[in-house]
Amino acid sequence: MEKRWNILPFKNEEVNTIFDDLKVSKTVCKILTQRGLKNYHDAKEFFLPNLNHLYDPFLMKDMLKAVERIEIAIKQNQKILVFGDYDVDGTASVATMFGFLSEVYQAENLDFYIPHRYREGYGISKDGIDFAAANSFSLIVCLDCGIKSVELIDYANIIGIDFIICDHHLPGNEIPKALAVLNPKQLDCNYPYKDLCGCGVGFKLITALTIHFNLQKEIVYKYLDLVATAIAADIVPMTGENRILAYHGLQKINTNPRPGIKALMELGGVQKTMTITNVVFIIAPRVNAAGRMDDAKKAVQLFIEQDVEKAKGFAEMLHTDNKERKEADSSITEEALQLVHESVVLQNKKTCVVYSEHWHKGVVGIVASRLIEHYHKPTIVLTKSGDFIAGSARSVPGFNLYEAIYRCKDLLTAYGGHFAAAGLTLKPENLIAFTNKFEEVVDASIDPKLLIPEIVIDAEINFAEITENFYSMICRMEPFGPENMRPVFIAKNCCDFGYSKIVKEAHIKFVLRYKETILNGIGFNMADKFSLLQNQKPVDIVFTLDENEWQGNKTIQLKVVDFRASEKSDS
């Protein structure tokens, strides 16, 4: 599939200003200015994230109310239930809060609750509240959910259970009448940083409790590995407080991780320094698999377990769940691709909506993402759920998927989500009508260019600039994530040096020359474009930088994202 290349602009005066301060590569300075850095002070905060620069947690609306209510619970010997979602952010949030409270309060008065994905669904559940009532819990601290649970919070109030909500999702028109609602996205919350994940909000609460109880601040730092894991998995902006927390959380993961995370790293075959990317692809899928395939409670048990051997046992369970998830994902994706080709591609549709009653509910969101990788259209994957059809939707960048689904609401029994992803439920008899209406809505509203994948390129570079020092500066920009992605470069008029070849039938091993400099690279699943190298004409390549280690020797290599024939040669 052809892709759009978009080279980001920069302002020379801003680049020169930061270059005068830092005296580093002009290309690095371009990238820094594109990410909002303007001077030496900004660069120092960026490259040396400092935990002392985290904001006062009491700046968050209702924080004092939350802290005082927990203090009352402890003083009056009340039972506290920690409640959270079944994904990585939710389970890491619960483990963080439960772990901290276990250090300051007696264990017999604490418990945690994770709703079952299929029996109870997302967020606060009536079953969870009833569990609290049946077991004499008078306070529920819920994390990574709750901001839209207006009716359920009313129900809890009626039966005498207080709620503290720690959430980061966008609030609705009505805020639940909980005792305290911690969410920086509330319109009347003056907390300076708005993009925390659920675990980040929970971390601010335990930080506030530490201050209130006059404890050593180091007591909260032991949970930074969990916070970093949640930040990585929830794909929140890697800016501000998230960057500080992720930076120091990664340091903990790499030096002194909790037994559960260490066990997952071992099962994932980690042999070098963990990055955010490693967390996303090694830790997060195994944790998410618990909720997708079975019960996410064991993910919390993994995170809080201090015994190394027991932690390994929980990690093995998650690893097994993930194997089953990958098998289901693979087989369903194959079936779905065939359906898409028959019903979408041949009819030149703008959307993909596919359904099969036997597909596993836990992987339909992943399959939707896989289909977008192939066809780059707003996609919905549906399966049977009791008497209904339910599934997950994923968007292409730039298109408001939630708005499109909202305009089909008359054909749905339930829906929810945000700009890029959503979930929905409908009656079987409405499937065809919904499929047609969704296509109609998207066709009428989507900008056609959004149906062509875009590669955002940070800067043009020539091979001579790519040195060990330059690569070291790029690595210092870690941790990468939204709004601070790994830099993508373009080099124009490169030539095959004569040794490029196809490897494993699908990939290209590049050996490229630009003027006097020769660099190696790898391009995955690009074998069908190999002829562009064989004709000995110049090519423009888009790539990130990576390090290749072979027999103890480390060399910089290009990780090629895309390439095409050069429009003109400068030779």
Buried (B, 14 or more C-beta within 10 A) or exposed (E): EEBEBEBBEBEEEBBEBBBEBBEBBBBBBBBBBBBEBEEEEBBBBBBEBEBEEBBEBBBBBBBBBBBEBBBEBBEEEBBBBBBBBBBBBBBBBBBBBBBBBEEBBEEEBBBBBBBBBBEBBBBBBBBBBBBBBEEEBBBBBBBBBBBBBBEBBEBBBEEEBBBBBBBBBEBEEEBBEBBBBBBBBBEEBEBEBBBBBBBBBBBBBBBBBBBBEEBEEEBBBBBBBBBBBBBBBBBBBBBBBBBBBBBBBBBBBBEEBBBBBBBBBEBBEBEEEBBBBBBBEBBBBBBBBBBBBBBBBBBBBBBBBEEEEBBBBBBBBBBBBBEBBBEBBEBBBEBBBEBBEEBBBEEEBBBBBBBBEEBBBBBBBBBBBBBBEBBBBBBBBBBBBEEBBBBBBBBBEEBBBBEBBBBBEEBBEEBBBEBBBBBBBBBEEBBEBBBBBBBBBBEEEBEEEBBEBBBBBBBEBBBEBBEEEBBEBBBEBBBBBEBBBBBBBBBBBBBBBEEBEBEEEEBBBBBBBBEEBBBBBBBEEBBEBBEBBEEEEBBBBBBBBBEBEEEEEEEBBBBBBBBBEBEEEEE
